[in-house]
């Protein structure tokens, strides 16, 4: 029998909004409170007058001081789903605990006191949940019993808070009126609020879909420890934070860049056929590979970028402010490096979500920060991978967590991308920088820019696949354009021939065009023979490694010549075309393309399906 899936749930709200009472009610009404715990609570065992808030009070000081200042984790299950639930503190001074509780949550419940309405702290909680990548939020309008179960009160809060939270782009935002104390709309629908037609909280939590959240494309395995063993056993222990690992997969160990293969995947003494997030396993690699705690294992054709400078949204939680020039420790996965705050670009007003000028961040403030790392880290954007896109900033003096940082889209264009590119530029011509950054244009289009560089022999299907991919992407709501090699030679590159020098210039012009289109936020698909490895490497430098997705249409000469849709191979064989790739000019196959398409053996639809899935994972 398959075990029910797991939902990680975080709660947040201002002081006395009823978080602990709500969790206590969930635990009580689902039978998750032990008898000895019930007997320790004041009130009667029916739950009608029990002090259910005491269930999650990890510290006696809650009852003595009236506030919760720890994160209490509880576990419970229903026949439909298992839950890990965190009672995150609500007072502004304990934002760090709330952020800790939400960092891995699938869903957050933000409580609002119906009597008090929408306050700044409730908005701050939504902002932080959004930055931490929590995809779903339930807004629990609590204490409806104290406003006479008035529908108007609920609707006013839903309208005001909904308009605010809509700008944070949650995948799902729901509102439920309830009374945690009385049990209204917590486990079952309340008869006191017949005007509310939605589900109660627990049925909503049981039915919300989370299976699609996992990133199964980008394999990332931060090594926590190297495990020696008997009879030559040696493994790397850690957690699969994204992607899929299988025995036989080729992997690369970072930062050493050594390649190996996964020989075994072991968990609790048994071998596994595959490992998925968030499984904790031990990977046994073939050969003698240099690996230690802090190493990151990935697939060689899909690795995170090595960065010495990162742009991040930071939630600052320490008493001492984050200041430009300050030195901090940065914890990333299983590594720790030193960093300096190079710049505080701005802070975010939690009431309006507008940027405000800032040179520092005080406690509970959120802002955009540029960090310069003393050693490079292999990071992904947080929106793509929460595990490898998250940083914890530590105050080295206090030896305490001071801030949570989420890596955002980085400016990847170097000022000079290639020595050849600027070789003939006049010294009186200067690069100009506008007022709109590339990431801002991409945000408007709600996609990450990318250049899909299709390379292959003439007749390998590059143009056919490129235009079919464009059709699929546009149908899926993405802005993209095909730069077809033949079309470009009718205009932009009409003055070029087919010598190696002209081919290189052809590639350079296409790469520069693709770069500008990426800068505009577009997805670009090139269909270009680009036969020389050195020319494609130049294109990668021009476009930028983060945006360059090399795709090989891997049909051989025989298959392409048999297909010969334009009759060019026949002309080349008769000597009518000089320097024709595959006949009297060489083609250098990519050494490590991002994806290889068998355009000789697979159908066009099959190739487009594979490429569409890979591209979609990169641009979302």
C-alpha positions as CSV (number, residue, x, y, z in Angstrom):
1,X,0.0,0.0,0.0
2,X,1.4,3.4,-1.0
3,X,2.0,5.8,1.9
4,X,0.0,9.1,1.7
5,X,2.1,12.0,0.4
6,X,3.6,14.7,2.7
7,X,2.5,18.3,2.9
8,X,4.9,20.8,4.7
9,X,2.8,23.5,6.2
10,X,3.8,26.8,7.9
11,X,1.7,29.2,9.8
12,X,2.2,32.9,10.4
13,X,0.4,35.8,11.8
14,X,0.6,38.7,14.3
15,X,0.6,38.2,18.0
16,X,-2.6,36.7,19.3
17,X,-4.1,36.1,15.9
18,X,-4.6,32.5,17.0
19,X,-1.9,30.4,15.3
20,X,-1.3,28.1,18.1
21,X,-5.0,27.7,18.8
22,X,-5.6,26.8,15.1
23,X,-2.9,24.1,15.2
24,X,-4.1,22.8,18.5
25,X,-7.6,22.6,17.0
26,X,-6.3,20.7,13.9
27,X,-4.4,18.2,16.1
28,X,-7.3,17.8,18.6
29,X,-10.0,17.2,15.9
30,X,-7.9,14.8,14.0
31,X,-7.0,12.8,17.1
32,X,-3.3,13.6,17.0
33,X,-3.0,14.7,20.7
34,X,-1.9,12.1,23.2
35,X,-4.1,11.5,26.2
36,X,-1.4,12.7,28.6
37,X,-1.1,16.0,26.6
38,X,-4.9,16.5,26.8
39,X,-4.9,15.9,30.5
40,X,-2.1,18.5,31.0
41,X,-4.2,21.2,29.3
42,X,-6.7,23.3,31.3
43,X,-10.3,22.9,30.3
44,X,-12.3,19.8,29.5
45,X,-11.4,16.9,27.2
46,X,-14.2,17.6,24.7
47,X,-12.1,20.5,23.4
48,X,-14.9,23.0,23.8
49,X,-13.0,25.0,26.5
50,X,-9.6,23.5,26.2
51,X,-6.6,25.9,25.9
52,X,-5.6,24.3,22.6
53,X,-2.8,26.9,22.1
54,X,-0.8,25.1,24.8
55,X,-0.4,22.0,22.5
56,X,2.3,23.7,20.5
57,X,3.9,25.7,23.2
58,X,7.4,24.4,23.2
59,X,8.4,26.8,26.0
60,X,6.7,27.6,29.3
61,X,7.4,31.3,28.7
62,X,4.5,31.4,26.2
63,X,2.0,31.1,29.0
64,X,4.0,33.4,31.3
65,X,4.6,36.2,28.8
66,X,1.7,35.8,26.3
67,X,3.8,35.3,23.2
68,X,5.4,32.4,21.3
69,X,9.1,32.8,20.6
70,X,10.0,29.4,19.3
71,X,9.0,27.3,16.3
72,X,7.0,24.3,17.3
73,X,6.9,21.4,14.8
74,X,4.1,18.8,15.0
75,X,3.3,15.8,12.9
76,X,-0.1,14.4,12.1
77,X,-1.8,12.4,9.4
78,X,-5.2,11.7,7.9
79,X,-6.1,8.9,5.6
80,X,-5.5,11.2,2.6
81,X,-2.2,12.9,3.6
82,X,0.6,13.3,6.1
83,X,1.5,16.7,7.5
84,X,4.5,18.5,9.1
85,X,3.2,21.7,10.6
86,X,5.2,24.6,12.0
87,X,3.8,27.1,14.4
88,X,5.9,30.1,13.4
89,X,6.1,33.1,15.7
90,X,4.0,36.1,14.9
91,X,5.6,39.1,16.6
92,X,7.8,41.3,14.4
93,X,10.9,40.6,16.4
94,X,10.7,36.9,15.6
95,X,10.6,37.1,11.8
96,X,13.7,34.8,11.6
97,X,11.7,32.0,13.2
98,X,8.8,32.5,10.8
99,X,11.3,32.5,7.9
100,X,12.9,29.3,9.2
101,X,9.5,27.6,9.4
102,X,8.5,28.6,5.9
103,X,11.8,27.9,4.1
104,X,10.7,24.4,2.9
105,X,6.9,24.8,3.2
106,X,4.6,23.7,0.4
107,X,1.8,25.9,1.7
108,X,1.5,28.7,4.3
109,X,-1.5,29.6,6.4
110,X,-1.5,33.3,7.2
111,X,-3.9,34.3,10.0
112,X,-5.7,37.6,10.2
113,X,-7.8,38.7,13.2
114,X,-11.2,39.5,11.8
115,X,-11.6,42.3,14.4
116,X,-8.4,44.1,13.4
117,X,-8.3,43.6,9.7
118,X,-5.2,43.7,7.4
119,X,-2.1,45.0,9.2
120,X,1.4,45.6,8.1
121,X,2.8,42.4,9.6
122,X,0.3,40.3,7.7
123,X,1.5,42.0,4.5
124,X,5.1,41.4,5.5
125,X,4.4,37.7,6.1
126,X,3.0,37.4,2.5
127,X,6.0,39.2,1.1
128,X,8.4,36.9,2.9
129,X,6.5,33.8,1.9
130,X,6.6,34.9,-1.7
131,X,10.4,35.5,-1.5
132,X,11.0,32.2,0.1
133,X,9.2,30.5,-2.7
134,X,6.1,29.2,-0.9
135,X,3.8,28.6,-3.8
136,X,0.4,28.5,-2.0
137,X,-1.2,30.6,0.7
138,X,-4.4,30.1,2.7
139,X,-5.5,33.4,4.4
140,X,-7.4,32.3,7.5
141,X,-9.6,35.1,8.6
142,X,-9.8,34.0,12.3
143,X,-12.0,34.9,15.2
144,X,-15.1,35.3,13.1
145,X,-17.1,34.4,16.2
146,X,-16.0,37.8,17.7
147,X,-17.5,39.7,14.8
148,X,-20.8,37.8,14.8
149,X,-19.8,35.7,11.7
150,X,-20.4,38.8,9.6
151,X,-19.9,38.1,5.9
152,X,-19.2,41.7,5.2
153,X,-16.2,41.7,7.5
154,X,-14.7,38.7,5.7
155,X,-15.4,40.1,2.3
156,X,-13.7,43.4,3.1
157,X,-10.5,41.6,4.3
158,X,-10.5,39.3,1.3
159,X,-10.8,42.2,-1.1
160,X,-8.1,44.3,0.6
161,X,-5.6,41.5,1.2
162,X,-6.3,39.8,-2.1
163,X,-5.5,43.0,-4.1
164,X,-2.2,43.2,-2.2
165,X,-1.2,39.5,-2.4
166,X,-2.1,39.3,-6.1
167,X,1.1,41.3,-6.9
168,X,3.2,38.6,-5.3
169,X,2.2,36.0,-7.9
170,X,1.4,33.0,-5.6
171,X,0.3,29.9,-7.6
172,X,-2.7,29.6,-5.3
173,X,-4.3,32.0,-2.9
174,X,-7.4,31.0,-0.9
175,X,-9.4,32.7,1.9
176,X,-11.3,30.8,4.6
177,X,-13.4,32.5,7.4
178,X,-13.0,30.6,10.6
179,X,-13.0,30.4,14.4
180,X,-10.1,28.3,15.6
181,X,-11.3,28.4,19.2
182,X,-14.9,27.2,18.3
183,X,-13.7,24.9,15.5
184,X,-15.7,26.7,12.7
185,X,-14.4,25.8,9.2
186,X,-11.2,24.2,10.6
187,X,-11.9,20.5,10.1
188,X,-15.5,20.7,8.8
189,X,-17.8,23.3,7.3
190,X,-19.4,25.6,9.8
191,X,-23.2,25.9,10.0
192,X,-22.7,29.4,11.4
193,X,-21.4,30.7,8.1
194,X,-23.7,29.2,5.4
195,X,-22.7,32.1,3.1
196,X,-19.2,30.6,2.7
197,X,-19.3,27.9,0.0
198,X,-15.7,26.9,0.0
199,X,-14.0,24.0,1.7
200,X,-12.9,24.0,5.4
201,X,-9.2,24.2,6.1
202,X,-8.4,20.5,6.6
203,X,-10.2,19.3,3.4
204,X,-8.4,22.1,1.5
205,X,-5.1,20.9,2.9
206,X,-5.9,17.3,2.0
207,X,-6.8,18.1,-1.6
208,X,-4.3,20.7,-2.7
209,X,-2.0,19.4,-5.5
210,X,1.7,19.5,-4.7
211,X,3.2,16.7,-6.8
212,X,4.2,19.1,-9.6
213,X,6.4,21.3,-7.3
214,X,9.5,19.1,-7.4
215,X,12.2,20.1,-9.8
216,X,13.0,16.8,-11.5
217,X,15.2,18.3,-14.2
218,X,18.2,19.8,-12.5
219,X,20.0,17.1,-10.5
220,X,21.6,18.6,-7.4
221,X,23.2,16.6,-4.6
222,X,25.0,18.6,-1.9
223,X,27.4,16.2,-0.1
224,X,27.0,16.3,3.7
225,X,29.6,13.6,4.5
226,X,31.8,10.9,3.0
227,X,31.0,7.6,4.5
228,X,33.8,5.0,4.7
229,X,32.8,1.4,5.1
230,X,33.9,-2.2,5.0
231,X,35.1,-4.1,2.0
232,X,35.9,-1.0,0.0
233,X,32.5,0.7,0.4
234,X,32.8,4.5,0.1
235,X,29.8,6.7,-0.4
236,X,28.7,10.3,-0.4
237,X,25.9,10.9,2.0
238,X,23.4,13.7,1.4
239,X,20.0,14.7,0.2
240,X,18.7,14.8,-3.4
241,X,17.4,18.4,-3.4
242,X,16.3,18.3,-7.1
243,X,16.4,16.1,-10.2
244,X,16.7,12.4,-10.4
245,X,19.7,10.1,-9.9
246,X,20.0,6.6,-11.2
247,X,22.9,4.0,-11.2
248,X,25.0,4.5,-14.3
249,X,24.3,8.2,-14.6
250,X,27.4,10.3,-15.5
251,X,28.0,13.0,-12.9
252,X,30.4,15.8,-12.2
253,X,31.7,16.7,-8.7
254,X,32.0,20.4,-8.1
255,X,34.2,22.3,-7.6
256,X,36.9,19.8,-8.6
257,X,35.0,19.2,-12.0
258,X,36.0,15.5,-11.8
259,X,33.6,13.2,-13.7
260,X,32.4,9.9,-12.6
261,X,29.4,7.6,-12.7
262,X,26.9,6.6,-10.0
263,X,27.8,3.0,-9.2
264,X,25.1,2.5,-6.5
265,X,22.4,4.4,-4.6
266,X,22.1,3.1,-1.1
267,X,19.4,3.9,1.5
268,X,19.1,2.1,4.9
269,X,21.3,-0.7,3.6
270,X,19.3,-1.3,0.5
271,X,20.1,-0.4,-3.1
272,X,17.7,1.8,-5.0
273,X,16.9,2.0,-8.7
274,X,16.6,5.8,-8.5
275,X,16.6,8.6,-6.0
276,X,14.2,11.5,-6.0
277,X,13.9,14.7,-4.0
278,X,13.8,15.0,-1.0
279,X,15.3,11.5,-0.4
280,X,18.4,11.2,1.8
281,X,20.7,8.6,0.3
282,X,24.3,7.6,-0.2
283,X,25.8,7.8,-3.6
284,X,28.7,5.4,-4.4
285,X,30.7,6.8,-7.3
286,X,32.9,4.8,-9.6
287,X,36.7,5.3,-9.3
288,X,38.7,7.4,-6.9
289,X,37.0,10.8,-7.0
290,X,38.0,13.8,-5.0
291,X,34.8,14.5,-3.0
292,X,34.2,15.8,0.5
293,X,31.6,17.7,2.6
294,X,30.6,20.8,0.7
295,X,31.0,19.2,-2.7
296,X,28.0,19.4,-5.1
297,X,27.2,16.6,-7.4
298,X,25.3,17.3,-10.7
299,X,24.9,16.0,-14.2
300,X,27.8,17.3,-16.4
301,X,25.5,18.9,-19.0
302,X,23.4,20.7,-16.4
303,X,25.4,22.4,-13.7
304,X,24.7,25.5,-11.7
305,X,26.8,28.6,-12.3
306,X,30.0,29.3,-10.3
307,X,29.5,32.8,-8.9
308,X,31.7,35.1,-7.0
309,X,29.0,37.8,-7.0
310,X,25.3,37.2,-6.5
311,X,22.2,39.4,-6.5
312,X,19.7,38.3,-3.8
313,X,16.6,39.4,-2.1
314,X,17.4,39.5,1.6
315,X,15.1,39.2,4.6
316,X,17.2,40.8,7.4
317,X,16.5,39.4,10.9
318,X,19.3,40.6,13.2
319,X,19.3,43.6,15.6
320,X,22.5,45.0,14.0
321,X,21.7,46.3,10.4
322,X,23.0,44.8,7.2
323,X,25.4,47.5,5.9
324,X,27.4,47.9,2.7
325,X,31.0,46.8,3.4
326,X,29.9,44.4,6.2
327,X,31.6,41.0,6.3
328,X,29.3,38.0,6.8
329,X,29.4,34.2,6.6
330,X,27.3,32.7,3.9
331,X,25.9,29.2,4.3
332,X,24.9,27.6,1.1
333,X,23.7,23.9,1.1
334,X,26.6,22.2,2.9
335,X,29.2,24.9,2.3
336,X,30.2,28.0,4.2
337,X,32.2,30.9,2.7
338,X,32.8,34.5,3.7
339,X,31.2,37.4,1.8
340,X,30.9,41.2,1.9
341,X,27.9,43.2,1.2
342,X,28.9,45.2,-1.9
343,X,25.7,47.1,-2.3
344,X,22.2,47.5,-0.9
345,X,20.3,48.4,-4.1
346,X,16.9,49.2,-2.4
347,X,14.5,48.0,0.2
348,X,10.8,47.0,-0.2
349,X,8.0,48.8,1.5
350,X,5.8,46.0,2.9
351,X,2.6,48.0,2.7
352,X,2.9,49.2,-0.9
353,X,5.6,46.7,-2.3
354,X,7.3,49.8,-3.8
355,X,11.1,50.1,-3.8
356,X,12.7,52.7,-1.5
357,X,16.2,54.0,-1.6
358,X,18.4,52.4,1.1
359,X,22.1,51.9,2.0
360,X,21.4,49.3,4.8
361,X,18.6,46.9,6.0
362,X,17.3,47.0,9.5
363,X,15.6,44.1,11.3
364,X,12.6,42.8,9.5
365,X,13.3,44.8,6.3
366,X,13.5,43.2,2.9
367,X,15.7,44.5,0.1
368,X,17.8,43.7,-2.9
369,X,21.5,43.2,-2.1
370,X,24.7,42.4,-4.1
371,X,27.1,40.0,-2.3
372,X,30.7,39.5,-3.2
373,X,31.9,36.0,-2.2
374,X,35.4,35.3,-1.1
375,X,35.2,31.9,-2.8
376,X,32.8,30.9,-5.6
377,X,29.6,29.1,-5.0
378,X,27.6,27.0,-7.4
379,X,24.1,28.5,-7.3
380,X,20.8,28.5,-9.1
381,X,18.1,31.2,-9.2
382,X,15.8,30.7,-6.2
383,X,12.8,30.6,-8.4
384,X,14.2,27.6,-10.2
385,X,15.7,25.7,-7.2
386,X,14.9,26.7,-3.6
387,X,17.6,24.5,-2.2
388,X,20.6,25.8,-4.3
389,X,19.2,29.3,-4.7
390,X,19.0,29.9,-0.9
391,X,21.7,31.5,1.3
392,X,21.8,32.0,5.0
393,X,23.7,35.1,6.1
394,X,25.4,34.6,9.5
395,X,26.8,37.4,11.8
396,X,30.3,36.0,12.5
397,X,30.5,38.1,15.8
398,X,27.3,36.8,17.3
399,X,27.6,33.4,15.5
400,X,23.8,33.6,14.7
401,X,21.7,33.6,11.6
402,X,21.2,37.2,10.5
403,X,19.4,37.0,7.2
404,X,17.8,34.8,4.6
405,X,18.9,35.5,1.0
406,X,17.2,34.3,-2.2
407,X,19.3,34.4,-5.3
408,X,17.6,36.2,-8.2
409,X,18.4,36.5,-11.9
410,X,21.9,37.7,-12.3
411,X,23.3,40.1,-14.9
412,X,25.4,37.7,-16.9
413,X,26.6,39.9,-19.8
414,X,30.2,40.7,-19.3
415,X,31.4,44.2,-20.4
416,X,33.7,42.6,-23.0
417,X,32.5,39.2,-24.0
418,X,35.2,38.2,-26.5
419,X,38.5,39.7,-27.6
420,X,37.4,39.4,-31.2
421,X,34.1,41.2,-30.6
422,X,35.7,44.5,-29.6
423,X,38.9,44.2,-31.7
424,X,37.7,46.7,-34.4
425,X,35.5,49.0,-32.2
426,X,36.6,52.6,-32.2
427,X,37.9,53.9,-28.9
428,X,35.5,56.8,-29.3
429,X,32.5,54.4,-29.1
430,X,31.3,53.6,-25.5
431,X,28.8,51.0,-24.3
432,X,25.7,52.7,-23.0
433,X,23.6,51.4,-20.1
434,X,19.9,52.0,-20.0
435,X,17.5,52.5,-17.1
436,X,15.8,49.1,-17.6
437,X,17.8,45.9,-16.7
438,X,17.4,42.7,-18.6
439,X,15.8,40.9,-15.7
440,X,13.1,43.5,-15.6
441,X,12.1,42.9,-19.2
442,X,12.1,39.2,-18.6
443,X,9.8,39.7,-15.6
444,X,7.3,41.6,-17.7
445,X,7.2,38.6,-20.1
446,X,7.2,36.1,-17.2
447,X,9.9,34.0,-18.6
448,X,13.7,33.6,-18.5
449,X,15.4,34.5,-21.8
450,X,17.3,31.6,-23.5
451,X,19.0,30.9,-26.8
452,X,18.3,27.4,-28.1
453,X,21.3,27.0,-30.4
454,X,20.4,24.2,-32.9
455,X,23.4,22.9,-34.7
456,X,23.8,20.0,-37.1
457,X,24.5,18.9,-40.7
458,X,22.5,20.3,-43.6
459,X,19.3,18.3,-43.8
460,X,19.4,17.2,-40.1
461,X,16.1,18.9,-39.4
462,X,17.2,22.0,-37.5
463,X,14.8,24.4,-39.2
464,X,11.9,22.0,-39.0
465,X,12.4,21.4,-35.3
466,X,13.2,25.1,-34.6
467,X,9.9,26.3,-36.2
468,X,7.9,23.5,-34.5
469,X,9.4,24.4,-31.2
470,X,8.5,28.0,-31.7
471,X,4.9,27.0,-32.4
472,X,4.8,25.0,-29.2
473,X,6.3,27.8,-27.1
474,X,4.0,30.4,-28.4
475,X,1.0,28.2,-27.8
476,X,2.3,27.8,-24.2
477,X,2.3,31.6,-23.8
478,X,6.0,32.3,-24.4
479,X,7.5,35.1,-26.5
480,X,10.1,33.6,-28.9
481,X,11.6,33.9,-32.4
482,X,13.5,31.7,-34.8
483,X,16.7,33.0,-36.3
484,X,17.0,30.6,-39.3
485,X,20.4,30.4,-41.0
486,X,19.0,30.5,-44.6
487,X,16.7,33.4,-43.8
488,X,19.5,35.4,-42.3
489,X,21.6,34.9,-45.4
490,X,18.9,36.6,-47.4
491,X,19.3,39.8,-45.3
492,X,21.7,40.4,-42.4
493,X,24.4,38.0,-43.7
494,X,23.8,38.2,-47.4
495,X,27.4,39.5,-47.9
496,X,28.9,36.4,-46.4
497,X,30.2,33.3,-48.2
498,X,31.0,29.8,-46.8
499,X,34.7,30.1,-46.1
500,X,35.7,29.3,-42.5
501,X,36.3,33.0,-41.9
502,X,32.8,33.9,-43.3
503,X,31.2,31.1,-41.4
504,X,32.7,32.5,-38.2
505,X,31.4,35.9,-38.9
506,X,28.0,34.4,-39.7
507,X,28.0,32.8,-36.3
508,X,29.2,36.0,-34.6
509,X,26.4,38.1,-36.1
510,X,23.7,35.6,-35.2
511,X,25.1,35.3,-31.6
512,X,25.1,39.1,-31.2
513,X,21.5,39.3,-32.5
514,X,20.4,36.5,-30.2
515,X,22.1,38.3,-27.3
516,X,20.2,41.5,-28.0
517,X,16.9,39.5,-28.2
518,X,17.7,37.7,-25.0
519,X,18.4,41.1,-23.4
520,X,14.9,42.1,-24.6
521,X,13.5,39.1,-22.6
522,X,12.8,36.8,-25.6
523,X,13.5,33.1,-26.1
524,X,15.6,32.7,-29.3
525,X,15.9,29.6,-31.4
526,X,18.7,29.5,-33.9
527,X,18.8,27.0,-36.7
528,X,22.4,27.2,-37.9
529,X,24.8,24.6,-39.2
530,X,27.6,26.4,-37.2
531,X,30.0,23.5,-38.0
532,X,33.1,24.5,-35.9
533,X,33.4,23.9,-32.2
534,X,35.4,27.1,-31.8
535,X,32.7,29.2,-33.4
536,X,30.0,27.8,-31.2
537,X,32.2,28.4,-28.2
538,X,32.5,32.0,-29.3
539,X,28.7,32.2,-29.6
540,X,28.4,30.9,-26.1
541,X,30.7,33.6,-24.8
542,X,28.8,36.3,-26.7
543,X,25.3,35.1,-25.5
544,X,26.5,34.2,-22.0
545,X,26.7,30.6,-20.6
546,X,23.5,31.0,-18.5
547,X,21.4,31.7,-21.6
548,X,23.1,29.4,-24.2
549,X,21.4,26.0,-24.7
550,X,23.3,24.0,-27.3
551,X,21.1,21.5,-29.1
552,X,22.6,18.9,-31.5
553,X,20.5,17.5,-34.3
554,X,22.5,14.3,-34.5
555,X,21.7,12.9,-37.9
556,X,24.7,11.4,-39.8
557,X,25.8,12.3,-43.3
558,X,24.2,9.2,-44.8
559,X,20.8,10.0,-43.2
560,X,20.9,13.6,-44.2
561,X,22.0,12.9,-47.8
562,X,19.3,10.3,-48.2
563,X,16.8,12.9,-47.0
564,X,18.4,15.9,-49.0
565,X,15.2,18.1,-49.0
566,X,16.9,20.8,-51.0
567,X,19.0,18.7,-53.4
568,X,22.2,20.3,-52.0
569,X,24.1,17.1,-51.3
570,X,23.6,16.0,-54.9
571,X,24.9,19.3,-56.2
572,X,27.9,19.1,-53.8
573,X,28.7,15.5,-55.0
574,X,28.7,16.8,-58.6
575,X,31.1,19.6,-57.6
576,X,28.5,22.4,-58.1
577,X,28.8,23.6,-54.4
578,X,32.2,24.2,-52.9
579,X,32.8,23.9,-49.1
580,X,29.6,22.1,-48.4
581,X,29.5,20.8,-44.9
582,X,29.5,17.0,-44.7
583,X,30.8,16.6,-48.3
584,X,33.8,18.8,-48.9
585,X,33.8,20.8,-45.6
586,X,34.1,19.4,-42.1
587,X,31.5,19.3,-39.3
588,X,32.7,19.1,-35.7
589,X,30.1,17.5,-33.5
590,X,29.4,19.1,-30.1
591,X,31.5,17.6,-27.3
592,X,28.9,18.2,-24.5
593,X,25.6,19.6,-25.9
594,X,22.8,20.4,-23.4
595,X,20.6,18.0,-25.3
596,X,21.1,15.6,-28.2
597,X,18.2,14.9,-30.6
598,X,18.2,11.7,-32.7
599,X,16.8,13.4,-35.8
600,X,17.6,10.4,-38.0
601,X,15.8,7.8,-35.8
602,X,13.1,9.8,-34.0
603,X,10.1,11.5,-35.5
604,X,9.9,15.3,-35.6
605,X,7.1,15.3,-32.9
606,X,9.3,13.1,-30.6
607,X,12.3,15.5,-31.0
608,X,10.1,18.5,-30.4
609,X,8.5,16.9,-27.3
610,X,12.0,16.3,-25.8
611,X,13.3,19.7,-26.6
612,X,10.1,21.5,-25.5
613,X,10.3,19.9,-22.1
614,X,13.9,20.7,-21.6
615,X,13.5,24.3,-22.7
616,X,10.3,24.8,-20.6
617,X,12.3,23.8,-17.5
618,X,14.9,26.5,-18.2
619,X,12.6,29.4,-19.0
620,X,9.9,29.1,-16.3
